[in-house]
Every structure is written in structure tokens, then in C-alpha cells.
Amino acid sequence: MNQKPNRIIVVDDDPELRALLRRFLTEHGFETRAVEDGAALDREIARNPADAIVLDLMMPGEDGLTLCRRLRAGGDTTPIIMLTARGDPIDRIVGLETGADDYLPKPFEPRELVARLSAVLRRTQSGAQVPVVDEVLVIGPLEINFSMMTVSRDGRVLKLSSREFALLSALAHSRGRPLSRAQLIERALGRNAEVTDRAIDVQVARLRKAVGDNAEDPQLIKTIWGIGYVLVRDDA
């Protein structure tokens, strides 16, 4: 049975890079569109939503961080890979903090972008990175549906990015048992993910906010100092 190709939108103000990435990704089996800015992205999404977005950080006008933040604030959970020419790790942390699922510093090998896209799409579409504990798991006010990849709080569906859901799934699989940051990276993002401990802390902070867990006194995702994080058991 023929499978429809994944739809990718590349957003970059550099026409040469747009053309290169569009050609390369198309050759590797993706249905690829390339646009120059956020306004053009909005039009493309309205016509035909994407399965993933490749987004340049440094663009005139609405830059990648602002655009990513706007998409997430509007409830768009499409996986985003951020392209950045900056080498300072703080830029990567800020990118993840605004809701990006992964980042790739320029210059990069196009084959690495294909690998990153494939990884983030696997996480989003199959949830295969984390074994299913139960099809539906209820912890306090949260209801996690692993087969549907949805999370509800008190009956209200929450908007989580694919990376936030992967982190929550990893914590749920080991609920009641602390996971180190390294374990979280491997179980939620994959063994080869280039993610720092600080970036994981940022992502956990975002996850807490997404599920309504008080950052000052978290009741669901607790910090175990010197170790990592734990999702509490319902009977704890």
C-alpha cells in the first residue's frame, strides 16, 4: 500500500537555501514547500497543513523565535525544527523554550536535516519512542491517552507539543520512579539526541506549564535534586 509522503514547509528568507532544501527533501521522499516568511507560512498552512516545519531563526521582520511562539500560542502543535546560524547554546535553549521540537545549527549537512525530520515525525506519528503503559492513564487531574496522543486535565484537552508529550510519556512509563536527565533524553528524544541538561530543564518547565502544574510547588512532576524528575503515582 502506498503511503502518502510527509508534508514539510521550509521557512527561510534565503532563496538559494530554500531552493536547495526543497530539492533535497523532495528527493528524499518529502512533499516539500518553501516560503520566505511567516505571512507566507500562514497562507500555506491555511491551504494545506504541514506534518513538520523547518524554520530559520534569523529572518527580517518576524523572526523564527517570534513566529514559533505565535504558532504555539495559537494552538498549532506541528513539529518545528529550528535552523540557527548562532553557536551560543543559549539561542538553542530559547528556541526550545518557545516551543521548537529540535534545532540544527548552520552550516549543516542536509542528510542530518532528513534524519532529524524523520525522528521528530516518528515521535509525532507513532509515539513509538516510549512504550505504552496503559492505553489511558489517569494521574490526579490528568488523563493521558497514549493511543490518541492526547492529554486532558479535568476533562479539558490540553495542547502539548510532540516533545512535551514524549517527555510526559517517558515520565508516565516510570511514574513513581525518578528519571535522570540523561534517561529522559534517551527515552523521550532518542539516544542520539543532542540535548543538554539545561534544555531538558527548560522542556520540563514548559511541560509543567502545559499541564497546569504549579512551577513553585509542583504536585505532578517533581524535581528530585541531584537526580532528575519524577511523575508522581496517583496513590503517592
N, C-alpha and C positions, 0 to 999 in steps of 0.2 A: 504494500500500500504506500503510495506516495505521500510524503509528509510535507506540509506547507513550510516554506523557508521562514525563519525568524526575521521579523521586520526591524531594521535598525535605522535610526536617524542620527546622522553626524551633524553637529552644530559647531562650526568653526568659521572665523572671518577670513581665513587664508584660503583663497580659491584653489591654489595648487594642492594644498594638503587635502582639501575637501575632495577634489577630483581623484587624488591618489587613493585615499581611504575608500571612497565609493567604489572604485575599480577593484581594489584588492579584496574588500569584503564581499563584493558581488561574486568575484572569482571563487571565494571560499564558501559560497552557498547561502549568503545572507541576501535578503531583499533590502537594498540599501538606498536611502535617500539622503541628500546632503543639503544643508541650508546654512545661511550666513549669520543669523541672529535669532533672538528669542521670538520676535514677531513672526518670522517665517516658520519657526518651530511650532508656534501656536496654530498656525494655519494648517501645517502638515498633520498635527495631532488631531485637529478637528475633522480633517478629511479621512484619515486612516491612522488610528493609534499605533504606536510602536511597541515592540517587545522589549527594547532596550534603547537607551540614548547615550551617544558618545558626545561629551560636552567639553568644549575648550574653556579653560578657566579665564584666560586673559582675552577679553573681547571688548571693543569700544562700546560705549553705551551701557546696556545691561550685561554685566559680566557673568561668567559662569556661576559664581557663588550666589549672586543675586537671583539668577534665573532658577537655579536648583532650589533655593529657599522658597521662591514663589510657587514652583510646581508642587513642592511638598506641602506648603501651606494651603494650597488649593485641593489637596487630597489625591494628587497624582502620585502613585507608588511605582511607576515604571522604573526599572533598574537604571541607574545612571553611572557611567564610568567617566570620571573627570580627567581631562588631559591638562597637565600643567608643565610649564617650562621652568618653574621655580624649583630650586633644590632644597629650600628650607623646609624641614619636616613640619613646621607649624602650618604651612599652607595646606599640607595634606590633611592634618588634623582638622583644620577649619572646613575643608571640603567635606570630610566625613561628617562633621558636626552639622552641616547644613542639610544632610540627607543623602549624599552620594554613597553608592554602594562599593565603589572601588576607585582607585586613581592610578594613573600611569604617567610618569614624568617624561617630558620630551627632552631629547630625541628618543624615540622608541622603535623597536623592531615591529613592523606590522603584524608579524606572526604572534607576537606577545599579546597584541590587542585582540586577535582572534581567540587566543587561549583565555584571556580574561572575560571576553564576552561569553564564550562557551560555558565558563564556570558560573558566572552570575546567572545565566539563563537556566542552567541545570538546577541551581538553588531555587530559582523562582518557580520553575515549571514543574519540577518533580518533588522538591523537598527531600531529595534522596541523601542529602548530606547528614541528616540526623534521623536515626531510626525512630519509628513511631512507637510511642509508649502505649497509648490508648488512642482510639480514633478521636475521642473527645475527652479532654481532661479539664476538670474544674478545680481551681485553686482559689479559695476565698471568693472575691467578686469576679474573678477571671474565668472565662470559658475558652479553652484553646481547641480549635477543631483542626487536627493535623491533615486530614484528607482534603479539606477545603482551604487550608492555609489561612484561616481567619481567627481573629481574637475578639471576644466580646467582654465588656465589663458591665455588669448589672443589666444585661440584655441589649446593650448598645454596641454595635460593631465598631471596633477601633481601626484606625488607619496606620498600619505599620509598613515600613519598607521591607524589601526582601531580606536585607541584612539584619534588621531588627527582629524579624520573625525567625531567622536562622539562629540568632543568639538566644531568643526565648525558648526555641525548641531544644537547643542544647542544654539549657538550664533545666527545662522540664524533664528531659530524659534522665537527668541526675538529681532531680528535686530532693532536697534534704541533705545532699552531699555537696560540699564546696568544690568548685572547679577553679583551677588556677587560670590566669590569663592565657598562658600557653595552651592549656587544654581547651579553653573557649575558642581560641583562634583555630585550632586544628579541627575541632568538632563542628563548629559553625561555618567556618570560612574555607577550610581545606588546609592540608599540611603545607602547601607551597604558598599560602597567602603571605604577602609582605605587609604585615600589620604590626605596629608597635604596641607595647603595653599601654602607652598613653592613649593611642587611638581606640583601644578596646574600652578604656575607662570612659572615653567620650561617647562611644556607642552604647554602653550600659546606661549612662546618664540619659541619653536620648530614649532608650527603651523604657526606662523608669517613667519619663515624662509621657511617653506614648500610652503606657498602660495606667497612668494616673497614680503612680507610686510616689509618695512624698519624698523628695530628694533629701530633706533634712532629717527625716525619720522614716526610712523605707520599711514597709511592712511585708512586701512581697519579695523583692530582690535585695538581699542584704549583703553588705560588704564584710568579708572575713579578713581582717587586717593581716597582712603578711602572707596571705594565701590567694584570695580572689573573690569570687561571688558565689552565692547560693540562692536558689529559688526555694522558698520555704515550703514544707509539706503542709497540706491542709489540716493535718492533725497535730502540727507542731505547737 
